[in-house]
Amino acid sequence: KDIVKLSDSLGVRLNEYNFIDHLGISQIDTTRPGVFVCGPAVFPKDIPETVVQASGAVAGAAELLSEVRGTEITEKVYPEEKKVVGQKPRIGVFVCHCGINIGSVVDVPGAVEFAKKLPNVVYAGENLFTCSQDTQIKMKEIIEEYKLNRVVVASCSPSTHEALFQETMREAGLNPYLFEMANIRNQCSWVHRDDHAKASEKANRLIKIALGKSRLLQPLHAIALDVTQKGIVIGGGLGGMTSALSIANQGFEVALIERAEKLGGNLNGLYHTLDGQSVPAFLQDLKDEIDDHPLVKVYLNANVKNIDGYIGNYRTIFEHKGEEREFKHGIIIITIGANASTPKEYLYNECKNVITQRELEHELEENEKDYKKVKSVVFIQCVGSRDKEHPYCSRICCSQAVKNAMRLKNLNPKMDVSVLYRDIRTFGFYEKYYQEARQLGVVFIRYEEDAKPVIDLDSKKIVFGENALIIKLKDHVLGIDITLNPEKIILSPAIIPQEDVEVISQMLKIPLNEDRFFMEAHVKLRPVDFSAEGIFLAGLAHSPKGMEDTISQAKAAAERACAIISSKEYISEANIARVDLDICAGCGMCVSVCPYGAPELFWMNGKEYAHVNSALCEACGSCAAICPSGAMQQLGYKEEQQLAMLNEALEIW
């Protein structure tokens, strides 16, 4: 409601819908330099896009402040870590109301009283919001007063709050891995909101399980890894160029690897955005910035041969101009893009008057006057998308069709232009262009997946040197069959991953989803990260998206990457796998299942043993699960700890 006042105070412009306007194609930059915007304030969007854009906005600010990075930092000093090994467990239990998220369903006071009666619990209490700053101060005081050496918090998800509570443990002088969490929000109050008694009973059981593990927790210590303060970006399209420039603008050297003969990727086949901005001019400005930046090293016609190493210490071998080159770097950003599929239907490649959206744009740029003679054009949407082979939406096709349909109508207002669609998805502010297209006279006709348009040729009539086209389909509104006689048919093909996407996937051991696009670590919490540390993604390699979203994601990936290479050291996780050499049989099963290549076999005293590279281990637990001898254990999740949790769950002590 106060957005007008806020925009006046900041000196930024609002758009016609009173959202904060952005400058150019990027949605992060406002109309005032140095003021950045993210989230729904600029454009209606979901949580993943908001998180991505927030990181992208941080990148914009970090680029401006790169020369003064670290000058205002005061190193945090922690108290000496208390020695707890050999001590009897003294556990504190903190049960959270989480406002009404938990407290309106779970009997929180009852859970506190239940915890007080359990072995080794010397304190149990409840808090309205355990994650609040005042409660963190209170927790530290209670740890000191009751001489706690273990802490259990029963609240929400460890994914979002475990790090906060572990930091509190450090500030209280306890090892952060002497902390355990029971998720009584997601696993109790949210899923059993209609049965308060059962939700409360389950919450008690989860607290009991957490305590079973807590009694056996031992201090763990992370290792510090040296960081090579350089980056590499694989793929020189819009995402790759944007990421590389952002990293360089933040003061770090970056190699940009592109296997084609020029930068730009799919931008090289585009000419105008839906709102009329020039893509070639935008691309040229981006290229000029890269060419002029001393920290961006561009390698065209280059092919990656091998990548090894781990976060902070990667080594890439690539072929460039017939020579093998080596580049050492601390992070990797994957921006290898995607392609438009080749239509397999609607007489494509059989009739020259059936072309794709991209081919139409090229022809309009090269021979616009020829299209003034065209009397009728039909666009067909979802060609190869949203079917059994490619069940996803390609996201940009509707906007592209509306853009080109409007251009044709403006070129020749008498031209009959129809768009055959399954669902028009001109989301957000793009809806106005759909409405504008209708006002210009573009006709939109819906068809069902099981009743696709049928195209035939009329051999008795010649149009532009080819047999005339006939389209038959059923109008779902009128409920009748209709026939169209277009002179041109424009197809909107699917966006599909690169054919050799598995090569990079296997080389870096990073996952693909069922559609063969790269899959992020967490769609909301880590939308530009891979599960493998130090590797990030952006652009069409992740999923179909427009230029604006690609820029936001590329900036976000660059910022996540710079968070690592801006420091000379990286502190890894401590709860990684370890091998007991006394019982290791050297069978190699751990080596075969690890998705990160952390375990390896080595020869010692006439026998093979397993060894875990601490820097590569991502604590997934696969090796510990498959080890037949029990020699492989994951710290913080040892077999005895898991059994203790099971025994508490089943109450079979």
Phi, psi and omega in degrees: 000331182262018187295327180295316178296318180296316181296324177294320180294322182275343182075033178246156185267146173260153176273186185294344180258008181068024166268156180293125183283151179245163184261121178070211184280327180291132179273356183276324184275124175279183180283357176244119181303137179091352176248121184246158184224151178206163176079195183297349177296336182255335187189138177302128182202164181270180184299310182303315180295326179294315179297317178300312184292329177298316177295323178296322178294322176299320178300317179301317179292319182296327178297319180290329186259012187302324184289340181247017180303130174085354185286341181252013184271134172248123184295132181282133181251123179262151175292159179300137183290130181288141178277119183239352181298129180090350179278151173292136181301130172237102193254136173253134181244124179243115183255130188255137172282333185051051186066244174251358182303317179255313188297336180281349182240310183273140175282088184294314177302322178296323178294323178296314180296324177297316182294325182300333185272355185273152183302142175072002177273115181255350175210140172214132181208170181241153179221148177293312175224103183293336182275354183291158184296320181293326177290327176298320177296317180296319179300317180296322178294319180292320177302318180288316184295318184263005180051050181288143173236006172213150178224135173239127175247125176256105184205244185257216189275133173301333181301328184257334190234353182300318181299323179298312182289327176294325176295320177298320177301315180298318180294337179267002178088012179253150175298133184296341181270011171265024182244141176222152186231140173246122185270086182268002174271295182298322188264355181230286188294325181284322186267347180233038186295341180268357180225086186297321182296314180291323178297320179292320179296319179293322178300317177300318181295320180294323176296319179296320178296315180298322178293325178300319177285320184303323181299335185256004180293144177233152178300137176236153182227130180286163177249149179263127180252135174294146183241128170277116190276056176221162179230163174228138178240123182256109183117120187252034173276201181302314180298315181294316179296319181294315179298314182299316180296320180295317178298315180295319179294341176270003170100018183237142178291142181215138175259131179249111185259121179227128183277346176277177183275353178209158177282163173123330180055231183291343178296335182294344179254008180248155185234322181218148172275171181299326180268013170093006180282147183278119179287315178303320179293318178299315180296319181295320177299319180295316178298318180297318178299318180293315180299326184273351185270122184290342184266355178260118177256111184263132177235105178269161184051040183247142180233128179286128181258324182198144174226126174224171181114201184207176185309128181088342185215070176260156176223121181248131173254124178222155180263129181217120180055043176079001180241148174273130179240155178238137178224124179260136188204166183261337182221166178225136172240126181263116180223052188279359173074197180206177183231162169278136179288160175267116183303140179251009184220181176061031174065021177295138185071003175250330179231127184292345179272003173251112185227173179264171178302315182295320178295323177298313180301320179295317180294323178294326178288322185274323186219056183301323184296331179296330182282349174293339181274346183287133183265331183209139179223141176235128173264138175241122183267166175057045177273098183093356176253156176055042175231189183295324181285318179229086187287352183272161173277137180276001162073318186260351190295320182296315179297322180293319179295317179298317179301310183287327177295318178295322180295320179295319180292323178291330179288319181214092184302338181275352181293137174276117181238123179235146177239117177266118189226162171262315172209129176276125185235059172271079190289161176062223184290345181291346179301329182296330179287327174298315179295321179295321178298319179296320179294331177284348178108006175291130182262130179251122182237123183273143174228158179264157181299324181272007178220058182293156175300145178247127182251135177225170179247142176256103185289348182274352184226135181248130178231122181050045175078007181230158174301142183297151182263143177230128177245128175241132177204169180258127175279115187287342178281310181280338180073024181232159175280137179235158180233134177241148180234071183283153173273336177223142173241128182247122183258143176252094184283166180285154168270123183235154181295164175300146183299325184256031182299332180294336181298309178293321180302313181286325181297319183258357182056049177245142192278155170248152175273185185294343179262004176074019168269154179294143186250126180289164181294318178207129189297331181252319186273328181222066189286349177239007180259150165267165176294331174284124185295141175088003180238133186228167182220159179198157173081203185293343176296336180272315180183162176299136180195164179275179183297319183299313181292325178297317179297314179300315182292322179294320177295319180297316179298319178297319180292319177298321179292317182291336175298335178271308187281355176283351177245151179280348179226150175236127181268115183276171176290153181261338184275060182257178183278147176223150182249134171270102185297337182294332182241001179292129181267354181066031183287335177083007180295327178296323180295322185287334185259344185291122180284353184246358179070028182285313180283148175212157179263140176223158185259128179211127178053042175077016181214150177272142177224159174269147176221142181252125173285108185301327183288332181270337185293130179251013175059039180280337177088000183299317183294318180294326182290326186265344184299118184286339184263347184080010180290327180271119179231143176265122182299134184088347179221042182294161183302319180295327178289319179294319179295322178298320178294319178296318180296321177293320180296319183268354180053053182242021176295000000 
